[in-house]
């Protein structure tokens, strides 16, 4: 697979966080949910 264009690669970081959030919800994993909150760019922006 070829490398993603920079625009798509930038989106991938947000998608990773969203996928982890879904996994935390499905698995009912509070620790993972907390970790997702810590690395979520939107949460970080809103709390500054």
PyMOL commands that place a pseudoatom at each C-alpha (Angstrom):
pseudoatom trace, name=CA, resn=UNK, resi=1, chain=A, elem=C, hetatm=0, pos=[0.000, 0.000, 0.000]
pseudoatom trace, name=CA, resn=UNK, resi=2, chain=A, elem=C, hetatm=0, pos=[1.309, 3.440, -0.897]
pseudoatom trace, name=CA, resn=UNK, resi=3, chain=A, elem=C, hetatm=0, pos=[1.804, 6.160, 1.666]
pseudoatom trace, name=CA, resn=UNK, resi=4, chain=A, elem=C, hetatm=0, pos=[-1.219, 8.315, 2.357]
pseudoatom trace, name=CA, resn=UNK, resi=5, chain=A, elem=C, hetatm=0, pos=[-1.215, 11.909, 1.151]
pseudoatom trace, name=CA, resn=UNK, resi=6, chain=A, elem=C, hetatm=0, pos=[-0.441, 14.288, 4.046]
pseudoatom trace, name=CA, resn=UNK, resi=7, chain=A, elem=C, hetatm=0, pos=[-4.062, 15.492, 4.166]
pseudoatom trace, name=CA, resn=UNK, resi=8, chain=A, elem=C, hetatm=0, pos=[-5.334, 11.939, 4.675]
pseudoatom trace, name=CA, resn=UNK, resi=9, chain=A, elem=C, hetatm=0, pos=[-2.584, 11.039, 7.127]
pseudoatom trace, name=CA, resn=UNK, resi=10, chain=A, elem=C, hetatm=0, pos=[-3.571, 14.024, 9.282]
pseudoatom trace, name=CA, resn=UNK, resi=11, chain=A, elem=C, hetatm=0, pos=[-7.157, 12.753, 9.428]
pseudoatom trace, name=CA, resn=UNK, resi=12, chain=A, elem=C, hetatm=0, pos=[-5.946, 9.303, 10.436]
pseudoatom trace, name=CA, resn=UNK, resi=13, chain=A, elem=C, hetatm=0, pos=[-4.863, 10.557, 13.867]
pseudoatom trace, name=CA, resn=UNK, resi=14, chain=A, elem=C, hetatm=0, pos=[-8.442, 11.639, 14.617]
pseudoatom trace, name=CA, resn=UNK, resi=15, chain=A, elem=C, hetatm=0, pos=[-9.844, 8.390, 13.260]
pseudoatom trace, name=CA, resn=UNK, resi=16, chain=A, elem=C, hetatm=0, pos=[-7.570, 6.395, 15.585]
pseudoatom trace, name=CA, resn=UNK, resi=17, chain=A, elem=C, hetatm=0, pos=[-8.999, 8.249, 18.587]
pseudoatom trace, name=CA, resn=UNK, resi=18, chain=A, elem=C, hetatm=0, pos=[-12.562, 7.666, 17.377]
pseudoatom trace, name=CA, resn=UNK, resi=19, chain=A, elem=C, hetatm=0, pos=[-11.925, 3.948, 16.841]
pseudoatom trace, name=CA, resn=UNK, resi=20, chain=A, elem=C, hetatm=0, pos=[-10.528, 3.653, 20.363]
pseudoatom trace, name=CA, resn=UNK, resi=21, chain=A, elem=C, hetatm=0, pos=[-13.576, 5.471, 21.747]
pseudoatom trace, name=CA, resn=UNK, resi=22, chain=A, elem=C, hetatm=0, pos=[-15.871, 2.964, 20.050]
pseudoatom trace, name=CA, resn=UNK, resi=23, chain=A, elem=C, hetatm=0, pos=[-13.781, 0.070, 21.376]
pseudoatom trace, name=CA, resn=UNK, resi=24, chain=A, elem=C, hetatm=0, pos=[-13.946, 1.516, 24.896]
pseudoatom trace, name=CA, resn=UNK, resi=25, chain=A, elem=C, hetatm=0, pos=[-17.730, 1.796, 24.668]
pseudoatom trace, name=CA, resn=UNK, resi=26, chain=A, elem=C, hetatm=0, pos=[-18.267, -1.670, 23.187]
pseudoatom trace, name=CA, resn=UNK, resi=27, chain=A, elem=C, hetatm=0, pos=[-15.922, -3.310, 25.694]
pseudoatom trace, name=CA, resn=UNK, resi=28, chain=A, elem=C, hetatm=0, pos=[-17.230, -1.119, 28.557]
pseudoatom trace, name=CA, resn=UNK, resi=29, chain=A, elem=C, hetatm=0, pos=[-13.596, -0.365, 29.365]
pseudoatom trace, name=CA, resn=UNK, resi=30, chain=A, elem=C, hetatm=0, pos=[-13.426, 2.688, 31.644]
pseudoatom trace, name=CA, resn=UNK, resi=31, chain=A, elem=C, hetatm=0, pos=[-9.633, 2.785, 31.609]
pseudoatom trace, name=CA, resn=UNK, resi=32, chain=A, elem=C, hetatm=0, pos=[-9.503, 2.885, 27.819]
pseudoatom trace, name=CA, resn=UNK, resi=33, chain=A, elem=C, hetatm=0, pos=[-12.274, 5.505, 27.752]
pseudoatom trace, name=CA, resn=UNK, resi=34, chain=A, elem=C, hetatm=0, pos=[-10.257, 7.702, 30.114]
pseudoatom trace, name=CA, resn=UNK, resi=35, chain=A, elem=C, hetatm=0, pos=[-7.146, 7.256, 27.960]
pseudoatom trace, name=CA, resn=UNK, resi=36, chain=A, elem=C, hetatm=0, pos=[-9.115, 8.224, 24.861]
pseudoatom trace, name=CA, resn=UNK, resi=37, chain=A, elem=C, hetatm=0, pos=[-10.304, 11.395, 26.582]
pseudoatom trace, name=CA, resn=UNK, resi=38, chain=A, elem=C, hetatm=0, pos=[-6.702, 12.260, 27.424]
pseudoatom trace, name=CA, resn=UNK, resi=39, chain=A, elem=C, hetatm=0, pos=[-5.504, 12.004, 23.810]
pseudoatom trace, name=CA, resn=UNK, resi=40, chain=A, elem=C, hetatm=0, pos=[-8.585, 13.397, 22.051]
pseudoatom trace, name=CA, resn=UNK, resi=41, chain=A, elem=C, hetatm=0, pos=[-7.577, 16.631, 20.260]
pseudoatom trace, name=CA, resn=UNK, resi=42, chain=A, elem=C, hetatm=0, pos=[-11.035, 18.219, 20.620]
pseudoatom trace, name=CA, resn=UNK, resi=43, chain=A, elem=C, hetatm=0, pos=[-11.190, 17.557, 24.356]
pseudoatom trace, name=CA, resn=UNK, resi=44, chain=A, elem=C, hetatm=0, pos=[-7.703, 18.980, 24.726]
pseudoatom trace, name=CA, resn=UNK, resi=45, chain=A, elem=C, hetatm=0, pos=[-8.710, 22.135, 22.840]
pseudoatom trace, name=CA, resn=UNK, resi=46, chain=A, elem=C, hetatm=0, pos=[-11.898, 22.657, 24.842]
pseudoatom trace, name=CA, resn=UNK, resi=47, chain=A, elem=C, hetatm=0, pos=[-10.155, 22.255, 28.199]
pseudoatom trace, name=CA, resn=UNK, resi=48, chain=A, elem=C, hetatm=0, pos=[-7.403, 24.790, 27.512]
for i in range(1, 48): cmd.bond("trace and resi %d" % i, "trace and resi %d" % (i + 1))
show_as sticks, trace
zoom trace
